[in-house]
């Protein structure tokens, strides 16, 4: 009989006690030019690296409990849950591959994006020193590791996206995307005669299924798929990653796509690939889809595969300087 772990993360009081932010911390939102994002970003990284979002935990537990107790699929998912609890309790990375580091920063008018990017980069360097992040930035041709997760010349890593908005608060989202799951992402140009996919929702479905079948257990399944329909080659891939920030179980605003997400998730879980390719009923935890406008001559379907260790967090700095984490 397998031991069934019941996941209970440490309380928020315990998390706050371990925070790198001093008690009563308030960001200087009154003067955006003087605002320093380094400390709150460092805390965001700490939480993202070691503490899995509750919606992902719930999906893993649901998948585990759908498997036959004692099977390889059940035991694998159960070990994933144990890993989640160990990482949370010891404030250590959920996975040895802390991935490509991607930020989305939404801010009011007046924030210097240049200064903010420099502060975020400083936080990444310190988080690497604290071993919350593994040094994952290497020169492409030589493989030489910079040792601090910095692209020293072109600032291509970490990846930072900025967007100005009308709200008075600042929102910083982070995603730590492992190399294994990144490797099995895919982009399709429809129509695609090799898989019989036309320029319609049926063709999108065939592209998604083809990508998952080709991935098999690679990418550390059960995966979470971010799918962008449309756009160009660059914006489509970017959107397919950003959509993974949406919580599992959150309805798609488009009712047709919401039903499609549910249907394709059920279909993928009949493939028998299972966690880590060991077989079973849990091949994906969810599929998140967004439609984009496109050029009439192009029809791209971009699929970003996220591993079961879907490390994402959102930090909000309110107008009064209060910092909160989702």
C-alpha positions in Angstrom: 0.0 0.0 0.0 1.5 3.3 -1.0 1.8 6.1 1.5 -0.5 8.9 0.3 0.9 12.3 1.2 -1.6 15.0 2.1 -0.1 18.4 1.0 -0.2 21.3 3.5 2.1 24.1 2.8 3.6 26.2 5.6 1.3 29.0 6.8 1.7 32.5 5.5 2.9 33.6 8.9 5.8 31.2 8.6 6.5 32.5 5.0 6.5 36.1 6.2 8.9 35.2 9.1 11.4 34.0 6.4 10.9 37.0 4.2 13.9 39.1 3.1 11.8 42.2 3.5 11.9 43.8 6.9 8.8 43.8 9.0 6.4 46.6 8.1 8.2 47.2 4.7 6.6 49.8 2.4 7.9 50.6 -1.0 8.4 54.3 -1.9 5.5 54.6 -4.3 5.2 58.3 -3.7 8.3 58.9 -5.8 8.6 56.4 -8.6 12.0 57.8 -9.7 13.4 56.8 -6.3 11.6 53.4 -6.1 14.0 50.5 -5.6 12.5 47.1 -6.7 15.5 45.0 -5.7 14.4 43.9 -2.3 10.8 43.0 -3.2 11.9 41.3 -6.4 14.4 39.2 -4.3 11.5 38.1 -2.1 9.4 37.3 -5.2 12.2 35.0 -6.5 12.6 33.3 -3.2 8.9 32.4 -3.1 8.7 31.4 -6.7 11.7 29.1 -6.5 10.6 27.2 -3.4 6.8 27.4 -3.2 4.5 26.0 -5.8 1.2 27.8 -6.5 -1.8 26.1 -4.8 -3.7 25.6 -8.0 -0.9 23.5 -9.4 -0.7 21.5 -6.2 -4.4 20.8 -6.3 -4.2 19.7 -9.9 -1.3 17.3 -9.1 -3.2 15.8 -6.2 -6.3 15.4 -8.3 -4.2 13.6 -10.9 -2.5 11.4 -8.3 -5.8 10.4 -6.8 -7.2 9.5 -10.2 -4.3 6.9 -10.7 -4.4 3.4 -9.3 -2.8 3.4 -5.9 0.6 1.8 -5.9 1.1 2.3 -9.7 4.1 4.0 -11.1 2.0 7.0 -12.1 0.5 7.2 -8.5 3.9 6.9 -6.9 5.5 9.4 -9.2 2.9 12.1 -8.6 3.0 11.3 -4.9 6.8 11.9 -4.9 6.2 15.2 -6.6 3.9 16.2 -3.8 6.5 15.2 -1.2 9.1 17.3 -3.1 6.8 20.3 -3.0 6.5 20.0 0.8 10.3 19.6 1.3 11.1 22.6 -0.9 8.5 24.8 0.9 9.7 23.7 4.4 13.4 24.2 3.7 13.1 27.2 1.3 15.1 25.4 -1.3 14.4 25.2 -5.1 11.6 22.9 -6.2 13.9 21.6 -9.0 17.6 21.7 -9.5 16.9 23.4 -12.9 15.6 26.9 -11.8 15.1 27.6 -15.5 15.1 30.7 -17.7 14.0 33.6 -15.6 11.2 35.6 -17.1 9.6 38.8 -15.7 6.5 40.8 -16.7 6.4 44.2 -15.1 3.2 46.4 -15.4 3.6 49.9 -13.9 2.1 53.4 -13.8 3.6 56.3 -15.7 6.8 57.7 -14.2 8.7 54.5 -13.5 12.1 54.3 -15.1 12.2 51.0 -17.0 16.0 51.3 -17.3 16.4 51.6 -13.5 13.8 49.0 -12.8 15.6 46.5 -15.1 18.9 47.2 -13.4 17.3 46.6 -10.0 15.7 43.3 -11.1 19.0 42.1 -12.5 20.7 42.9 -9.1 18.0 40.8 -7.4 18.6 37.9 -9.7 22.4 38.0 -9.0 21.8 38.0 -5.2 19.2 35.2 -5.5 21.8 33.2 -7.4 24.3 33.8 -4.6 21.6 32.6 -2.1 21.2 29.4 -4.2 17.5 30.1 -4.8 18.5 30.2 -8.5 21.0 27.9 -10.3 23.5 29.7 -12.6 21.8 28.9 -15.9 23.1 31.6 -18.3 25.9 30.3 -20.6 27.6 31.6 -23.7 26.0 29.8 -26.6 29.1 28.6 -28.6 31.6 28.0 -25.7 29.1 26.9 -23.0 31.0 29.2 -20.6 28.8 30.0 -17.6 28.6 33.5 -16.4 28.0 32.2 -12.8 25.4 34.8 -11.9 22.5 34.3 -14.4 23.5 37.5 -16.3 23.9 38.0 -20.0 26.6 40.6 -19.6 26.5 42.1 -23.0 23.0 42.3 -24.4 20.9 41.9 -21.2 19.0 39.0 -22.8 18.8 37.1 -19.5 16.9 37.5 -17.3 14.1 38.3 -19.7 12.1 41.4 -18.6 8.9 42.5 -20.3 7.5 46.0 -19.5 4.0 47.4 -19.9 2.8 50.8 -18.8 -0.8 50.8 -17.5 -3.4 53.2 -15.9 -3.4 51.5 -12.5 -1.6 53.2 -9.6 0.1 49.9 -8.5 3.0 47.9 -9.8 2.6 44.3 -10.7 5.6 42.0 -11.2 5.1 38.4 -12.4 7.9 35.9 -12.6 8.2 32.5 -14.3 11.0 30.1 -13.9 10.9 27.9 -17.0 13.1 24.8 -17.0 15.2 23.8 -20.0 13.6 20.4 -20.4 10.1 21.7 -20.8 11.4 24.5 -23.0 12.9 22.0 -25.4 9.6 20.3 -26.1 7.7 23.5 -26.9 6.6 23.7 -30.6 5.4 26.1 -33.2 3.2 25.0 -36.1 2.4 26.8 -39.4 -1.0 25.9 -40.6 -2.1 24.3 -42.8 0.3 21.4 -42.0 -0.2 18.5 -44.3 2.1 16.2 -42.2 -0.5 16.1 -39.4 -3.5 16.9 -41.5 -4.1 20.2 -39.8 -6.1 23.0 -41.5 -6.6 26.6 -40.5 -9.3 26.1 -37.9 -9.9 24.9 -34.4 -9.6 21.3 -35.5 -6.2 22.1 -36.9 -5.2 23.7 -33.6 -6.3 20.6 -31.8 -4.2 18.3 -34.0 -1.1 20.5 -33.5 -1.5 20.4 -29.7 -1.9 16.6 -29.7 1.1 16.2 -32.0 3.3 18.3 -29.7 2.3 16.3 -26.7 2.8 12.9 -28.4 6.2 14.0 -29.6 7.2 15.2 -26.1 6.1 11.9 -24.4 7.6 12.0 -20.9 10.2 14.6 -21.8 9.6 18.1 -20.4 8.7 16.5 -17.0 5.1 15.7 -17.4 2.4 16.2 -16.4 2.7 19.4 -18.2 0.8 22.6 -18.4 0.4 23.9 -22.0 0.2 27.5 -23.0 -1.2 27.9 -26.5 -1.3 31.0 -28.6 -3.3 31.0 -31.8 -2.2 33.6 -34.3 0.3 36.5 -34.0 3.7 36.3 -35.7 6.5 33.9 -34.9 7.8 36.0 -32.1 4.6 37.5 -30.5 2.9 34.1 -30.7 5.6 32.3 -28.7 5.8 35.2 -26.2 2.0 35.0 -25.6 2.1 31.2 -25.3 4.4 31.7 -22.3 2.5 34.6 -20.7 -0.8 32.7 -20.8 0.7 30.1 -18.4 0.5 32.8 -15.7 -3.3 32.2 -15.6 -4.3 30.0 -12.7 -5.4 26.5 -13.5 -9.2 26.3 -13.3 -9.7 29.9 -14.1 -12.3 30.1 -16.9 -11.2 31.4 -20.3 -12.9 34.7 -21.0 -13.9 33.3 -24.4 -16.6 30.7 -23.8 -15.7 28.8 -27.0 -12.0 28.6 -26.0 -13.0 27.7 -22.4 -14.8 24.6 -23.6 -12.0 23.8 -26.0 -9.5 23.9 -23.1 -11.6 21.5 -21.1 -12.1 19.2 -24.1 -8.4 19.1 -25.2 -7.2 18.5 -21.6 -9.5 15.5 -21.4 -8.4 14.2 -24.8 -4.7 14.5 -23.9 -5.2 12.6 -20.7 -6.4 9.6 -22.7 -3.1 9.2 -24.5 -1.6 7.1 -21.7 1.7 8.9 -21.5 1.3 9.8 -17.9 3.7 11.4 -15.4 7.3 11.4 -16.7 6.2 9.0 -19.5 5.5 6.1 -17.1 1.9 5.7 -18.3 -1.3 6.7 -16.6 -4.2 9.0 -16.8 -2.4 12.3 -16.0 -0.4 13.5 -19.0 -1.3 17.2 -18.6 -2.6 19.3 -15.7 -4.2 21.8 -18.0 -4.3 23.7 -21.3 -4.5 27.5 -21.5 -5.3 29.1 -24.8 -5.3 32.6 -26.1 -6.3 33.8 -29.6 -4.4 36.6 -31.3 -4.9 38.5 -34.5 -2.6 37.6 -37.4 -1.5 38.4 -40.9 -3.9 36.9 -43.5 -1.1 34.9 -45.0 0.1 33.4 -41.7 -1.5 31.0 -39.2 0.8 30.1 -36.3 0.0 27.8 -33.3 2.6 28.2 -30.7 2.8 25.8 -27.8 4.8 26.4 -24.6 5.1 23.3 -22.5 5.5 24.0 -18.7 6.7 21.2 -16.5 4.7 20.0 -13.4 6.9 22.3 -11.3 5.1 25.4 -12.7 7.0 28.0 -10.8 5.2 31.3 -11.2 4.3 34.1 -8.8 2.8 37.6 -9.0 3.8 40.4 -6.7 1.7 43.6 -6.3 3.0 46.8 -4.9 0.0 48.9 -4.0 -0.3 52.7 -4.3 0.5 53.0 -0.6 3.6 50.8 -0.9 2.2 47.6 0.6 3.7 44.5 -1.0 1.6 41.4 -1.5 2.2 38.0 -3.2 -0.4 35.8 -4.8 
